[in-house]
């Protein structure tokens, strides 16, 4: 495991903390507090029509990314919708099954260096104004079960280094898939639709827990001091 990453046992401690269930329910809330967090609609925007455009970046995908507080630059957006860049990304997406989870053994071939997801990511970050977070969120919209949402808050919490996709792949499969099982149980307990992937549950829990702390100057990352996840 690369130095610096938050330990798997600490991640599981956060998930087991009762606050995580409350945070998930609050993030994906409906009714009087509908859309407290615009990111709660990241997966759902477009409804059934998403399947028709599984390998094509659409205007709805660009709007969905904005719900996670990033924006694809206008010229890049045009290239994705009408230009060669969009065709190149579609070529890579066609090589990636829609139903593969990051915890699946076969996932590694798609996210590994020079795999189709990796190639698509490099195409995007090679565009002016597209950083790693934007590229990752756009690909997460197209392949939500395989590509994790990852921003500076989550990176700080996990004390992230390079190679997040492969690191998370290993964690999801480690210790008898204990992390994967907990994420699925937590999603069920929170009453969240299954279209919200395992890895998105993890993203939301970590982001909700660490975001207030991350506002502090020189944030040291998430610190888990006990089973109760006192941070």
ZIBELBEL-V902339 format. One record per pair of residues at least 24 apart in sequence whose ideal C-beta (glycine too) atoms are under 10 Angstrom apart, sorted by the first residue. I is the first residue (numbers start at 1). GAP is how many residues later the second one is. D is the distance in whole Angstrom. If there is no record, write none. Layout:
i=I gap=GAP d=D
i=I gap=GAP d=D
This chain:
i=1 gap=160 d=10
i=1 gap=166 d=7
i=1 gap=169 d=8
i=1 gap=170 d=9
i=1 gap=173 d=9
i=2 gap=157 d=10
i=2 gap=158 d=9
i=2 gap=159 d=5
i=2 gap=160 d=8
i=2 gap=161 d=7
i=2 gap=162 d=10
i=2 gap=164 d=10
i=2 gap=165 d=7
i=3 gap=156 d=9
i=3 gap=158 d=8
i=4 gap=154 d=9
i=4 gap=155 d=5
i=4 gap=156 d=8
i=4 gap=157 d=6
i=4 gap=217 d=9
i=5 gap=153 d=6
i=5 gap=154 d=6
i=5 gap=155 d=7
i=5 gap=156 d=7
i=5 gap=158 d=10
i=5 gap=159 d=9
i=5 gap=162 d=6
i=5 gap=163 d=10
i=5 gap=165 d=10
i=5 gap=166 d=8
i=6 gap=151 d=7
i=6 gap=152 d=5
i=6 gap=153 d=5
i=6 gap=154 d=9
i=6 gap=165 d=10
i=6 gap=200 d=9
i=6 gap=215 d=7
i=6 gap=216 d=6
i=6 gap=217 d=9
i=6 gap=218 d=8
i=7 gap=152 d=10
i=7 gap=164 d=10
i=7 gap=217 d=8
i=8 gap=162 d=9
i=8 gap=163 d=5
i=8 gap=164 d=10
i=8 gap=166 d=6
i=8 gap=167 d=7
i=8 gap=170 d=8
i=8 gap=171 d=6
i=9 gap=166 d=9
i=9 gap=169 d=9
i=9 gap=215 d=8
i=9 gap=218 d=9
i=10 gap=148 d=9
i=10 gap=212 d=8
i=10 gap=213 d=9
i=10 gap=214 d=4
i=10 gap=215 d=9
i=10 gap=219 d=8
i=11 gap=146 d=9
i=11 gap=147 d=8
i=11 gap=157 d=10
i=11 gap=160 d=7
i=11 gap=167 d=10
i=11 gap=168 d=7
i=11 gap=171 d=9
i=11 gap=172 d=10
i=11 gap=191 d=8
i=11 gap=194 d=9
i=11 gap=195 d=8
i=11 gap=211 d=9
i=11 gap=213 d=8
i=11 gap=218 d=10
i=12 gap=159 d=10
i=12 gap=163 d=9
i=12 gap=166 d=7
i=12 gap=167 d=6
i=12 gap=169 d=10
i=12 gap=170 d=6
i=12 gap=171 d=10
i=12 gap=212 d=9
i=12 gap=215 d=10
i=12 gap=217 d=10
i=13 gap=211 d=5
i=13 gap=212 d=9
i=13 gap=213 d=7
i=13 gap=214 d=6
i=13 gap=215 d=8
i=13 gap=216 d=5
i=13 gap=217 d=10
i=14 gap=143 d=9
i=14 gap=168 d=10
i=14 gap=188 d=9
i=14 gap=191 d=7
i=14 gap=192 d=7
i=14 gap=195 d=6
i=14 gap=196 d=9
i=14 gap=208 d=7
i=14 gap=210 d=6
i=14 gap=215 d=5
i=14 gap=217 d=8
i=15 gap=163 d=10
i=15 gap=164 d=8
i=15 gap=167 d=5
i=15 gap=168 d=7
i=15 gap=170 d=9
i=15 gap=171 d=6
i=15 gap=186 d=9
i=15 gap=187 d=8
i=15 gap=190 d=6
i=15 gap=191 d=9
i=15 gap=194 d=10
i=15 gap=214 d=9
i=16 gap=166 d=7
i=16 gap=169 d=10
i=16 gap=170 d=9
i=16 gap=211 d=7
i=16 gap=212 d=9
i=16 gap=213 d=7
i=17 gap=188 d=9
i=17 gap=192 d=8
i=17 gap=207 d=9
i=17 gap=209 d=9
i=17 gap=210 d=8
i=17 gap=211 d=6
i=17 gap=212 d=4
i=17 gap=213 d=9
i=17 gap=214 d=9
i=18 gap=210 d=9
i=18 gap=211 d=9
i=19 gap=186 d=9
i=19 gap=189 d=8
i=19 gap=190 d=7
i=19 gap=209 d=9
i=19 gap=210 d=7
i=19 gap=212 d=9
i=20 gap=162 d=10
i=20 gap=166 d=7
i=20 gap=169 d=10
i=20 gap=170 d=9
i=20 gap=181 d=9
i=20 gap=182 d=10
i=20 gap=184 d=9
i=20 gap=185 d=5
i=20 gap=186 d=9
i=20 gap=188 d=8
i=20 gap=189 d=7
i=20 gap=209 d=8
i=21 gap=165 d=6
i=21 gap=168 d=6
i=21 gap=169 d=6
i=21 gap=170 d=10
i=21 gap=184 d=9
i=22 gap=168 d=9
i=22 gap=186 d=9
i=23 gap=167 d=9
i=23 gap=181 d=7
i=23 gap=182 d=6
i=23 gap=183 d=10
i=23 gap=184 d=9
i=23 gap=185 d=4
i=23 gap=186 d=7
i=23 gap=188 d=10
i=24 gap=162 d=7
i=24 gap=163 d=8
i=24 gap=165 d=8
i=24 gap=166 d=4
i=24 gap=167 d=9
i=24 gap=168 d=6
i=24 gap=172 d=9
i=24 gap=177 d=7
i=24 gap=180 d=6
i=24 gap=181 d=6
i=24 gap=184 d=8
i=25 gap=164 d=9
i=25 gap=165 d=5
i=25 gap=166 d=7
i=25 gap=167 d=8
i=26 gap=164 d=10
i=26 gap=178 d=10
i=26 gap=182 d=7
i=27 gap=163 d=9
i=27 gap=165 d=9
i=27 gap=169 d=10
i=27 gap=174 d=10
i=27 gap=177 d=5
i=27 gap=178 d=9
i=27 gap=180 d=8
i=27 gap=181 d=6
i=28 gap=159 d=10
i=28 gap=162 d=7
i=28 gap=163 d=8
i=28 gap=164 d=5
i=28 gap=165 d=8
i=28 gap=168 d=7
i=28 gap=173 d=10
i=28 gap=176 d=8
i=30 gap=161 d=10
i=35 gap=32 d=9
i=37 gap=30 d=9
i=37 gap=31 d=10
i=37 gap=32 d=10
i=37 gap=167 d=9
i=37 gap=170 d=9
i=37 gap=171 d=9
i=38 gap=26 d=10
i=38 gap=28 d=8
i=38 gap=29 d=4
i=38 gap=30 d=8
i=38 gap=31 d=8
i=39 gap=25 d=9
i=39 gap=27 d=10
i=39 gap=28 d=5
i=39 gap=29 d=5
i=39 gap=30 d=8
i=39 gap=98 d=10
i=39 gap=110 d=8
i=39 gap=161 d=9
i=39 gap=164 d=9
i=39 gap=165 d=8
i=39 gap=168 d=9
i=40 gap=27 d=8
i=40 gap=152 d=9
i=40 gap=156 d=9
i=40 gap=164 d=8
i=41 gap=26 d=6
i=41 gap=27 d=10
i=42 gap=24 d=10
i=42 gap=25 d=5
i=42 gap=26 d=6
i=42 gap=95 d=8
i=42 gap=98 d=8
i=42 gap=99 d=7
i=42 gap=102 d=8
i=42 gap=107 d=8
i=42 gap=154 d=9
i=42 gap=158 d=8
i=42 gap=161 d=10
i=42 gap=162 d=10
i=43 gap=24 d=10
i=43 gap=97 d=9
i=43 gap=98 d=8
i=43 gap=101 d=6
i=43 gap=149 d=10
i=43 gap=150 d=8
i=43 gap=152 d=5
i=43 gap=153 d=6
i=43 gap=154 d=8
i=43 gap=157 d=7
i=44 gap=149 d=8
i=44 gap=151 d=7
i=44 gap=152 d=9
i=45 gap=96 d=9
i=46 gap=95 d=9
i=47 gap=148 d=10
i=50 gap=48 d=9
i=50 gap=91 d=9
i=50 gap=92 d=9
i=50 gap=94 d=10
i=50 gap=145 d=9
i=51 gap=47 d=8
i=53 gap=37 d=10
i=53 gap=89 d=9
i=54 gap=36 d=10
i=54 gap=39 d=7
i=54 gap=40 d=9
i=54 gap=42 d=10
i=54 gap=43 d=10
i=54 gap=44 d=5
i=54 gap=88 d=7
i=54 gap=89 d=9
i=55 gap=34 d=9
i=55 gap=35 d=5
i=55 gap=36 d=8
i=55 gap=37 d=9
i=55 gap=38 d=4
i=55 gap=39 d=5
i=55 gap=40 d=9
i=55 gap=41 d=9
i=55 gap=43 d=9
i=55 gap=87 d=8
i=55 gap=88 d=10
i=56 gap=24 d=9
i=56 gap=25 d=9
i=56 gap=30 d=7
i=56 gap=31 d=9
i=56 gap=33 d=8
i=56 gap=34 d=5
i=56 gap=37 d=8
i=56 gap=38 d=10
i=56 gap=86 d=9
i=57 gap=24 d=7
i=57 gap=28 d=9
i=57 gap=29 d=6
i=57 gap=32 d=6
i=57 gap=33 d=7
i=57 gap=36 d=8
i=57 gap=67 d=10
i=57 gap=81 d=7
i=57 gap=82 d=10
i=57 gap=84 d=8
i=57 gap=85 d=7
i=58 gap=28 d=10
i=58 gap=83 d=9
i=58 gap=84 d=10
i=60 gap=81 d=9
i=61 gap=76 d=10
i=61 gap=77 d=7
i=61 gap=78 d=10
i=61 gap=80 d=5
i=61 gap=81 d=7
i=62 gap=76 d=8
i=62 gap=79 d=9
i=63 gap=78 d=10
i=64 gap=73 d=9
i=64 gap=74 d=9
i=64 gap=76 d=9
i=64 gap=77 d=5
i=64 gap=78 d=10
i=65 gap=68 d=10
i=65 gap=69 d=7
i=65 gap=70 d=10
i=65 gap=71 d=10
i=65 gap=72 d=5
i=65 gap=73 d=5
i=65 gap=74 d=10
i=65 gap=75 d=9
i=65 gap=76 d=6
i=65 gap=84 d=10
i=66 gap=71 d=10
i=67 gap=70 d=9
i=67 gap=74 d=10
i=68 gap=65 d=9
i=68 gap=66 d=9
i=68 gap=68 d=10
i=68 gap=69 d=5
i=68 gap=70 d=10
i=68 gap=72 d=9
i=68 gap=73 d=9
i=68 gap=81 d=7
i=68 gap=83 d=8
i=68 gap=135 d=10
i=68 gap=139 d=10
i=69 gap=64 d=9
i=69 gap=68 d=9
i=69 gap=82 d=8
i=70 gap=60 d=9
i=70 gap=61 d=8
i=70 gap=63 d=6
i=70 gap=64 d=5
i=70 gap=65 d=10
i=70 gap=66 d=9
i=70 gap=67 d=6
i=70 gap=68 d=9
i=70 gap=81 d=8
i=71 gap=58 d=9
i=71 gap=63 d=8
i=72 gap=52 d=9
i=72 gap=55 d=9
i=72 gap=57 d=8
i=72 gap=58 d=7
i=72 gap=62 d=6
i=72 gap=63 d=9
i=72 gap=65 d=9
i=72 gap=66 d=7
i=73 gap=54 d=7
i=73 gap=55 d=7
i=73 gap=56 d=4
i=73 gap=57 d=7
i=73 gap=61 d=9
i=74 gap=55 d=9
i=75 gap=52 d=8
i=75 gap=53 d=8
i=75 gap=54 d=8
i=76 gap=48 d=8
i=76 gap=51 d=5
i=76 gap=52 d=7
i=76 gap=53 d=6
i=76 gap=54 d=6
i=76 gap=58 d=9
i=76 gap=62 d=10
i=77 gap=50 d=10
i=79 gap=48 d=7
i=80 gap=44 d=9
i=80 gap=47 d=9
i=80 gap=50 d=10
i=80 gap=58 d=8
i=85 gap=38 d=7
i=85 gap=39 d=8
i=85 gap=41 d=9
i=85 gap=42 d=7
i=85 gap=45 d=10
i=88 gap=31 d=9
i=88 gap=32 d=8
i=88 gap=35 d=6
i=88 gap=36 d=10
i=89 gap=27 d=10
i=89 gap=30 d=9
i=89 gap=31 d=5
i=89 gap=32 d=10
i=89 gap=34 d=6
i=89 gap=35 d=7
i=89 gap=49 d=9
i=89 gap=50 d=9
i=89 gap=53 d=8
i=90 gap=30 d=9
i=90 gap=52 d=10
i=91 gap=25 d=8
i=91 gap=28 d=9
i=91 gap=29 d=9
i=91 gap=32 d=10
i=92 gap=24 d=4
i=92 gap=25 d=7
i=92 gap=26 d=9
i=92 gap=27 d=5
i=92 gap=28 d=4
i=92 gap=29 d=9
i=92 gap=30 d=10
i=92 gap=31 d=7
i=92 gap=47 d=9
i=92 gap=50 d=10
i=93 gap=24 d=9
i=93 gap=27 d=7
i=93 gap=46 d=8
i=93 gap=49 d=6
i=93 gap=50 d=7
i=95 gap=24 d=9
i=95 gap=25 d=9
i=96 gap=24 d=8
i=96 gap=43 d=9
i=96 gap=46 d=8
i=96 gap=47 d=6
i=96 gap=50 d=7
i=96 gap=51 d=9
i=97 gap=46 d=9
i=97 gap=48 d=9
i=97 gap=49 d=8
i=98 gap=44 d=9
i=98 gap=45 d=7
i=98 gap=46 d=9
i=98 gap=47 d=8
i=98 gap=48 d=9
i=99 gap=44 d=10
i=99 gap=46 d=7
i=99 gap=47 d=9
i=100 gap=43 d=8
i=100 gap=45 d=6
i=100 gap=46 d=5
i=101 gap=43 d=10
i=101 gap=44 d=5
i=101 gap=45 d=7
i=101 gap=68 d=10
i=101 gap=71 d=8
i=101 gap=79 d=8
i=101 gap=96 d=7
i=101 gap=97 d=6
i=101 gap=98 d=8
i=102 gap=41 d=9
i=102 gap=42 d=10
i=102 gap=43 d=7
i=102 gap=44 d=5
i=102 gap=45 d=8
i=102 gap=46 d=7
i=102 gap=63 d=7
i=102 gap=64 d=10
i=102 gap=66 d=6
i=102 gap=67 d=6
i=102 gap=69 d=10
i=102 gap=70 d=6
i=102 gap=71 d=9
i=102 gap=78 d=9
i=102 gap=95 d=8
i=102 gap=96 d=7
i=102 gap=97 d=5
i=102 gap=100 d=10
i=103 gap=42 d=9
i=103 gap=43 d=10
i=103 gap=65 d=9
i=103 gap=66 d=7
i=103 gap=68 d=9
i=103 gap=69 d=4
i=103 gap=70 d=6
i=103 gap=74 d=6
i=103 gap=76 d=8
i=103 gap=77 d=5
i=103 gap=78 d=10
i=103 gap=80 d=9
i=103 gap=81 d=10
i=103 gap=95 d=7
i=103 gap=96 d=8
i=104 gap=41 d=9
i=104 gap=42 d=8
i=104 gap=65 d=9
i=104 gap=68 d=9
i=104 gap=69 d=9
i=104 gap=76 d=10
i=105 gap=64 d=9
i=105 gap=68 d=8
i=107 gap=36 d=10
i=107 gap=38 d=9
i=107 gap=39 d=6
i=107 gap=40 d=10
i=107 gap=58 d=9
i=107 gap=59 d=10
i=107 gap=62 d=6
i=107 gap=65 d=9
i=107 gap=66 d=9
i=108 gap=57 d=9
i=108 gap=58 d=7
i=108 gap=61 d=6
i=108 gap=62 d=9
i=108 gap=65 d=9
i=110 gap=33 d=8
i=110 gap=36 d=6
i=110 gap=37 d=9
i=110 gap=55 d=9
i=111 gap=28 d=10
i=111 gap=32 d=10
i=111 gap=35 d=7
i=111 gap=36 d=8
i=111 gap=37 d=10
i=111 gap=52 d=10
i=111 gap=53 d=10
i=111 gap=54 d=4
i=111 gap=55 d=6
i=111 gap=57 d=9
i=111 gap=58 d=7
i=112 gap=53 d=9
i=112 gap=54 d=7
i=112 gap=57 d=9
i=113 gap=50 d=9
i=113 gap=53 d=9
i=115 gap=50 d=9
i=116 gap=27 d=10
i=117 gap=25 d=9
i=117 gap=26 d=7
i=117 gap=29 d=7
i=117 gap=30 d=6
i=117 gap=48 d=7
i=118 gap=47 d=8
i=118 gap=48 d=10
i=120 gap=27 d=9
i=121 gap=26 d=8
i=121 gap=44 d=9
i=132 gap=30 d=10
i=132 gap=32 d=9
i=136 gap=28 d=8
i=136 gap=29 d=9
i=139 gap=26 d=10
i=140 gap=57 d=9
i=140 gap=59 d=8
i=140 gap=60 d=8
i=140 gap=63 d=9
i=143 gap=54 d=9
i=144 gap=51 d=8
i=144 gap=52 d=8
i=144 gap=53 d=5
i=144 gap=54 d=10
i=144 gap=55 d=8
i=144 gap=56 d=6
i=145 gap=50 d=9
i=145 gap=51 d=10
i=145 gap=52 d=4
i=145 gap=53 d=7
i=145 gap=54 d=7
i=145 gap=55 d=9
i=146 gap=51 d=8
i=146 gap=53 d=8
i=147 gap=50 d=9
i=147 gap=52 d=8
i=148 gap=24 d=10
i=148 gap=49 d=9
i=148 gap=50 d=9
i=148 gap=51 d=4
i=148 gap=52 d=8
i=148 gap=54 d=7
i=148 gap=55 d=6
i=149 gap=48 d=9
i=149 gap=50 d=8
i=149 gap=51 d=6
i=149 gap=53 d=9
i=149 gap=54 d=5
i=149 gap=55 d=8
i=149 gap=58 d=8
i=150 gap=49 d=9
i=150 gap=53 d=7
i=150 gap=56 d=10
i=150 gap=57 d=10
i=151 gap=52 d=9
i=151 gap=56 d=7
i=151 gap=60 d=10
i=151 gap=63 d=10
i=152 gap=62 d=8
i=152 gap=67 d=10
i=153 gap=50 d=10
i=153 gap=53 d=8
i=153 gap=54 d=5
i=153 gap=55 d=9
i=153 gap=56 d=10
i=153 gap=57 d=6
i=153 gap=58 d=5
i=153 gap=59 d=10
i=153 gap=60 d=9
i=153 gap=61 d=5
i=153 gap=62 d=9
i=153 gap=66 d=9
i=153 gap=69 d=10
i=154 gap=48 d=9
i=154 gap=49 d=6
i=154 gap=50 d=10
i=154 gap=51 d=10
i=154 gap=52 d=5
i=154 gap=53 d=6
i=154 gap=56 d=7
i=154 gap=57 d=9
i=154 gap=60 d=9
i=154 gap=68 d=9
i=155 gap=51 d=10
i=155 gap=55 d=10
i=155 gap=59 d=10
i=155 gap=66 d=9
i=156 gap=50 d=10
i=156 gap=54 d=7
i=156 gap=55 d=10
i=156 gap=57 d=9
i=156 gap=58 d=6
i=156 gap=63 d=6
i=156 gap=64 d=8
i=156 gap=65 d=5
i=156 gap=66 d=8
i=157 gap=48 d=10
i=157 gap=49 d=5
i=157 gap=50 d=8
i=157 gap=52 d=7
i=157 gap=53 d=4
i=157 gap=54 d=9
i=157 gap=56 d=8
i=157 gap=57 d=7
i=157 gap=62 d=9
i=157 gap=64 d=6
i=157 gap=65 d=4
i=157 gap=66 d=10
i=157 gap=67 d=10
i=157 gap=74 d=9
i=158 gap=44 d=10
i=158 gap=48 d=7
i=158 gap=52 d=9
i=158 gap=63 d=7
i=158 gap=64 d=7
i=159 gap=61 d=9
i=159 gap=62 d=5
i=159 gap=63 d=8
i=159 gap=64 d=10
i=160 gap=61 d=9
i=165 gap=34 d=10
i=168 gap=31 d=7
i=168 gap=34 d=8
i=168 gap=35 d=10
i=169 gap=30 d=10
i=171 gap=31 d=9
i=172 gap=26 d=7
i=172 gap=27 d=8
i=172 gap=30 d=9
